[in-house]
Amino acid sequence: MHLKLAGPLFILLLFGVVVSAVAQEPDQVTLADLAAAHPHTTRFAGRGVPVGAGGNGGSTSGASTNSSTIPGVDTIPSFSKSFRAFGYDPSGNPNHQWFYTMVGQAPDDGGTTTFNAPVIPVSIDLRNYDGSPRYVNGHRLYYDATQYVRPVLKSPVFRNHRYDSSERPTQFADAIQRAEFGESAEDEWHNLLSPSVKTPRVMTLIRGTYRFALNSDGTCCLFVLVDINTFGNELFPPTYPVDTSTVIGAAELAGDMTTQDITTLLFPNTFLYFNNDPTQCCVLGYHSFDIEPGTPANGNLLRFYVMNYSSWISPGLYGAAFEDVTALSHEMAEIFNDPFVAYDGVHGITPWWLSPNGNCQDNLEVGDAVEGLPNATYPIRMNGYTYHPQNVALLPWFEFQKHPHSIHGAYSYPDVTVLTALSPVEKAGCAP
């Protein structure tokens, strides 16, 4: 398996979390264990993939375009541009020119690009140490993801809503991308998702690699915590040729997930922890891509399968500001802005920035600069439900533009009041 994980990772750190003393099972947790959660993000290096270094900080001017997909790679359409800003590269050297790649066609080219957007629900099957099905108080520990497909498909991620960045109703990620290019975007320039529900998959986990919380009636589950390394091993194909032993491998072989898709792997309240330690929790989603060798059928071009893992977040787990499609909207906005996760160490690397939420990064991870702030989400009422997609930072904020070219001269969207000032110029790692 070859993969690259992104900084889009939606994380919540649990400080001082312990397994409840009244839990019926040693690895059973409760809602109280999430009470100290605080939203954050992180970034991971990929397995078997050259990982690009981080970025820089500065003040912007100029832009040049180079509209193309990645040469020699079979993947989704994309375009590349550059901007100028003073900053420091990952090694601490001064730099002035930066590059990025986004999905679709360049905004000044106009036109609409529609992406196949498979939604693959992935249920969680919690097993005993010996691999047999696990029961607690007579209830099997099996968490069905398909129950969340319908509300996700009816959300602003996939359904049209009215935003002032578009003359007609459009989808959330498209509205953001149009907002960051402002008047330079042609009226008919759009990048849209065409969702389709694919074969449900199951991730089977062995006891010791997960924790679980039960519903009030004793059924599975209120939420599940999973070791992040185990999760990645069960998600991505470990070898080539791929087989059906992993979720992505099975989906690729079935044709449910192709190189021309932006795929969502939808999980049911499934959050990840680090270092085999549930107190170092929780990742709610990330965007990435699986890299596989080419075949004669595609001219032996390297294959990039763009995807995101996103958890549905039920109301009440992390407060009103983080629920339903917050993670999915975060990851999809970041896919639009950096679909290949700075894979070459150049495209998607930005000047180092320090956001109001304390994140210090050097990449075009537009959700990371906003998550966790008091007004991080943008409630949208549609289809009988109030959804909570996340506000994100716009490109001019990463370009350190003093006079942004974005809609309303904004640094964030849809709520333009979330970010009202630039980051200070930062050295590598935000060192003093």
C-alpha positions in Angstrom: 0.0 0.0 0.0 1.2 3.5 -0.8 -0.6 6.4 0.8 -0.2 10.0 1.8 -2.1 11.3 4.8 -3.1 15.0 5.0 -3.0 17.7 7.5 -6.7 17.9 7.1 -6.9 15.6 10.0 -9.6 16.7 12.3 -8.4 15.9 15.8 -9.7 16.2 19.4 -7.2 15.7 22.2 -8.6 14.2 25.3 -6.8 15.4 28.3 -6.7 13.1 31.3 -9.3 10.6 29.8 -9.6 7.4 31.7 -11.8 4.4 31.3 -14.8 4.8 33.4 -14.6 2.9 36.7 -18.2 1.8 36.3 -17.7 0.5 32.8 -18.8 -3.1 32.5 -15.9 -3.9 30.3 -12.2 -2.8 30.7 -12.2 -1.3 27.3 -15.6 0.3 27.5 -15.7 4.1 27.7 -18.6 6.6 28.2 -19.6 10.1 27.0 -17.9 11.5 30.0 -14.6 10.4 28.6 -15.1 13.0 25.8 -16.0 15.8 28.1 -12.5 17.3 28.1 -12.1 17.1 24.3 -10.6 20.0 22.4 -10.7 20.3 18.6 -7.3 20.3 16.8 -5.7 19.0 13.6 -2.6 17.1 12.7 -0.6 15.9 9.7 0.8 12.5 8.8 3.5 11.3 6.6 2.5 8.6 4.1 3.7 5.0 4.0 5.8 4.3 1.0 5.4 7.7 -0.5 8.0 10.5 -0.7 6.9 13.1 1.8 7.2 16.8 1.0 8.6 19.1 3.6 6.7 21.8 5.3 6.4 25.5 4.4 7.1 29.2 5.1 5.7 32.7 6.0 5.4 36.1 4.2 3.7 38.9 2.3 2.2 38.3 -1.1 2.5 39.7 -4.6 1.9 38.3 -8.1 0.6 35.0 -9.5 1.4 32.9 -12.6 -0.7 30.0 -13.9 0.2 26.6 -15.3 -3.1 24.8 -15.9 -2.4 21.0 -16.2 -2.9 17.7 -14.4 0.1 16.0 -12.8 2.3 14.7 -15.7 2.5 11.0 -15.8 -0.2 10.4 -13.2 -3.7 8.9 -13.7 -5.9 11.0 -11.3 -8.5 13.7 -11.1 -8.3 16.9 -13.1 -6.4 19.7 -11.5 -4.7 23.0 -12.1 -1.6 24.7 -10.7 -0.7 28.3 -9.9 1.9 30.2 -7.9 2.2 33.3 -5.8 5.0 35.4 -4.3 5.4 36.0 -0.6 8.4 36.3 1.7 8.9 33.4 4.0 11.1 30.6 5.2 11.3 27.1 3.6 11.2 23.9 5.7 14.9 24.1 6.2 14.7 27.7 7.4 16.0 29.3 4.2 14.3 32.5 2.9 11.9 31.9 0.0 9.7 34.1 -2.2 7.8 31.8 -4.6 5.2 29.2 -3.7 3.1 26.8 -5.7 -0.3 25.1 -5.3 -2.5 22.6 -7.1 -6.3 22.6 -6.8 -9.0 20.4 -8.3 -10.7 21.2 -11.6 -9.9 23.9 -14.1 -8.3 27.3 -13.4 -10.9 30.0 -12.4 -10.0 32.3 -15.3 -10.6 29.5 -17.7 -14.2 29.1 -16.7 -16.3 26.0 -17.2 -17.7 23.4 -14.9 -15.9 20.3 -13.8 -18.1 17.6 -12.2 -16.4 14.9 -10.2 -17.7 11.5 -9.5 -18.1 11.4 -5.7 -18.6 7.8 -4.4 -19.8 7.6 -0.8 -18.8 4.3 0.7 -20.3 3.6 4.1 -17.9 1.6 6.3 -19.4 -0.2 9.3 -17.3 -1.3 12.3 -17.3 -4.9 13.5 -15.7 -5.2 16.9 -14.3 -8.6 17.6 -12.8 -10.6 20.5 -9.1 -11.4 20.8 -9.6 -14.7 18.9 -11.5 -12.9 16.1 -15.0 -14.2 17.1 -17.9 -11.8 17.1 -18.1 -9.9 20.4 -21.2 -9.4 22.5 -21.7 -7.2 25.6 -24.9 -7.8 27.6 -26.3 -9.8 24.8 -25.8 -7.1 22.2 -23.3 -7.6 19.4 -20.7 -4.9 18.9 -21.4 -4.0 15.3 -21.8 -0.4 14.3 -23.7 0.2 11.1 -22.6 3.2 9.0 -25.4 3.0 6.4 -27.8 4.9 8.8 -25.8 8.1 8.2 -25.7 7.9 4.4 -29.0 9.7 3.8 -28.3 12.7 6.0 -24.9 13.1 4.5 -26.3 13.1 0.9 -28.8 15.7 1.9 -26.1 18.0 3.5 -24.6 21.1 2.0 -21.5 19.0 1.0 -23.6 17.4 -1.8 -26.7 19.5 -2.0 -27.0 23.1 -3.4 -27.4 26.0 -1.1 -27.3 29.8 -1.7 -23.9 31.5 -1.0 -23.0 35.0 -2.1 -19.9 33.7 -3.9 -22.1 32.2 -6.6 -24.8 33.6 -8.8 -26.7 30.3 -8.4 -27.0 27.9 -5.5 -24.1 25.5 -5.3 -22.3 23.1 -3.1 -20.2 24.0 0.0 -16.7 23.3 -1.3 -17.4 25.0 -4.6 -18.7 28.1 -2.9 -15.5 28.3 -0.9 -13.3 27.9 -3.9 -15.2 30.6 -5.8 -15.0 32.9 -2.8 -11.2 32.7 -2.6 -10.7 33.8 -6.2 -13.3 36.5 -6.1 -13.8 38.5 -9.3 -11.1 36.5 -11.1 -13.5 33.5 -11.2 -15.7 33.3 -14.3 -19.4 33.3 -13.5 -19.8 29.8 -14.9 -16.7 28.4 -13.2 -17.6 25.6 -10.8 -16.2 22.4 -9.4 -19.0 20.1 -8.4 -19.5 16.7 -6.7 -21.8 14.1 -8.2 -22.4 11.6 -5.3 -23.4 8.0 -5.6 -23.7 5.4 -2.9 -21.5 2.4 -3.4 -21.3 -1.1 -1.8 -21.1 -0.8 2.0 -17.9 -2.1 3.5 -16.9 -3.5 6.9 -13.8 -2.8 8.9 -13.2 -5.6 11.4 -11.2 -4.7 14.5 -9.6 -7.0 17.1 -10.0 -6.4 20.8 -7.1 -4.3 22.1 -7.1 -2.0 19.1 -10.3 -0.2 20.0 -12.5 1.3 22.8 -16.3 1.6 22.6 -19.1 3.4 24.2 -22.6 1.9 24.3 -26.0 3.7 23.7 -28.2 4.3 26.7 -30.1 1.1 25.9 -27.0 -1.0 25.9 -26.7 -1.4 22.2 -23.7 -0.6 20.0 -22.6 2.1 19.8 -22.5 5.7 20.9 -19.0 6.0 19.5 -15.9 3.9 18.8 -12.2 4.9 19.4 -9.6 3.1 17.2 -5.8 3.0 17.2 -4.8 5.1 14.2 -2.1 2.7 12.9 -4.5 -0.2 13.0 -7.1 1.9 11.3 -4.7 2.8 8.5 -3.6 -0.8 8.0 -7.2 -1.9 7.7 -8.1 0.9 5.3 -5.3 1.0 2.8 -3.9 -1.8 0.7 -0.5 -3.0 2.1 0.8 -4.5 -1.1 0.4 -4.6 -4.9 -1.5 -6.0 -6.5 -4.3 -5.1 -4.1 -6.7 -7.6 -2.7 -10.0 -7.5 -0.9 -8.5 -7.7 2.6 -8.7 -3.9 3.1 -11.6 -1.4 2.7 -9.9 0.6 -0.1 -8.5 -2.5 -1.8 -12.0 -4.1 -2.0 -13.5 -0.8 -3.3 -10.8 -0.4 -5.9 -11.1 -3.9 -7.2 -14.9 -3.6 -7.4 -14.7 -0.4 -9.4 -16.4 1.5 -6.6 -13.4 3.8 -6.2 -11.4 5.0 -9.3 -8.7 7.4 -10.1 -11.2 9.8 -11.5 -13.2 10.0 -8.3 -13.2 12.0 -5.1 -14.2 9.2 -2.7 -15.7 9.6 0.8 -15.3 6.7 3.2 -18.1 7.4 5.7 -17.7 6.0 9.2 -20.1 6.0 12.1 -18.8 8.1 15.1 -15.4 6.5 14.6 -12.5 8.5 16.1 -8.8 7.7 16.1 -6.2 7.8 18.8 -2.4 7.8 18.7 0.4 5.6 20.2 -2.0 2.9 21.3 -3.2 5.4 23.9 -6.9 6.4 23.9 -6.1 9.5 25.9 -4.3 10.8 22.8 -7.5 11.1 20.9 -9.3 11.9 18.5 -9.0 12.2 14.7 -12.4 12.7 13.1 -11.3 12.7 9.5 -8.5 13.1 7.0 -8.0 13.4 3.3 -5.4 11.5 1.5 -4.8 9.3 -1.6 -3.9 5.8 -2.3 -1.0 5.4 -4.8 -0.8 2.3 -6.9 1.4 1.4 -9.9 0.1 1.8 -13.4 -1.3 -1.1 -15.6 -1.3 -1.6 -19.3 -4.9 -0.6 -19.3 -4.0 3.0 -18.3 -0.7 3.2 -20.2 1.3 2.2 -17.1 0.7 5.6 -15.5 1.0 5.9 -11.7 -2.5 5.9 -10.1 -3.7 8.4 -7.4 -7.0 7.5 -5.8 -8.1 10.7 -4.0 -10.2 10.0 -0.9 -11.2 11.1 2.5 -12.1 9.3 5.7 -14.7 11.2 7.5 -16.8 10.3 10.6 -20.3 11.3 11.0 -20.5 13.2 14.4 -23.7 12.7 16.3 -25.1 15.7 18.2 -23.9 16.0 21.8 -20.6 14.2 21.5 -18.4 17.3 21.1 -20.8 20.2 21.6 -23.1 22.0 19.2 -20.2 23.4 17.1 -18.8 20.0 16.1 -21.4 17.7 14.7 -22.9 15.9 11.7 -20.8 16.9 8.6 -18.2 19.2 10.3 -15.4 16.8 9.5 -16.6 15.9 6.0 -17.0 19.5 5.0 -13.5 20.2 6.4 -11.9 17.4 4.5 -13.7 18.1 1.2 -12.7 21.8 1.3 -9.1 20.7 1.8 -9.3 18.2 -1.1 -10.5 21.1 -3.3 -7.5 23.2 -2.3 -4.8 20.5 -1.9 -6.0 17.2 -3.4 -2.5 15.6 -3.4 -1.4 16.8 0.0 1.8 18.5 -1.0 3.0 15.1 -2.4 6.0 16.6 -4.2 7.2 18.8 -1.3 6.4 21.9 -3.5 2.7 22.2 -4.5 0.6 22.9 -1.4 3.5 24.2 0.6 2.9 27.7 1.9 4.7 30.3 4.1 4.6 29.2 7.7 1.5 30.5 9.4 0.2 30.7 13.0 -3.5 30.8 13.2 -5.7 32.1 16.1 -6.4 28.5 17.2 -2.6 28.0 17.8 -1.9 25.8 14.8 1.5 26.4 13.3 1.7 24.9 9.8 3.2 25.4 6.4 0.6 23.9 4.0 -2.6 24.8 2.3 -4.8 23.0 4.8 -7.7 25.5 4.8 -9.7 23.9 7.5 -6.9 23.7 10.0 -6.5 27.4 10.4 -10.1 27.7 11.7 -11.1 24.5 13.4 -11.7 24.8 17.2 -12.4 28.5 17.1 -15.6 29.7 18.8 -17.3 30.4 15.5 -15.6 27.5 13.6 -18.8 26.2 12.0 -21.5 27.8 9.8 -24.9 26.4 10.6 -27.0 25.8 7.5 -30.7 24.8 7.7 -31.8 22.6 4.8 -33.9 19.5 4.2 -35.4 19.7 7.7 -32.0 19.6 9.5 -29.4 22.1 10.7 -26.0 21.1 9.4 -22.7 22.3 10.8 -20.1 22.6 7.9 -16.9 24.3 8.9 -15.8 27.7 8.0 -12.3 27.7 6.3 -9.4 30.0 5.6 -9.2 31.4 2.0 -6.2 31.3 -0.3 -5.3 35.0 0.2 -4.7 34.3 3.9 -2.1 31.7 3.0 -0.7 34.1 0.4 -0.3 36.8 3.0 -2.2 39.2 0.9 -2.7 42.6 2.6 -5.4 43.5 0.1 -7.1 40.2 -0.6 -8.6 39.4 -4.1 -11.2 37.2 -2.5 -14.9 38.0 -2.2 -15.5 40.9 0.2 -11.7 41.0 0.7 -12.2 38.2 3.2 -9.7 35.8 4.7 -12.4 33.2 5.7 -15.6 31.9 4.3 -18.6 31.5 4.5 -18.3 33.5 7.7 -16.0 36.4 6.7 -15.5 37.4 10.4 -13.7 34.3 11.5 -10.3 35.4 10.3 -9.9 39.2 10.0 -6.1 39.5 10.1 -3.0 37.8 8.6 -0.7 35.5 10.5 2.6 37.1 11.5 5.6 36.2 9.4 6.9 33.0 11.0 10.2 31.2 10.8 10.2 27.4 10.3 8.2 25.7 13.0 7.2 29.1 14.2 10.5 29.4 16.1 11.2 32.6 17.9 
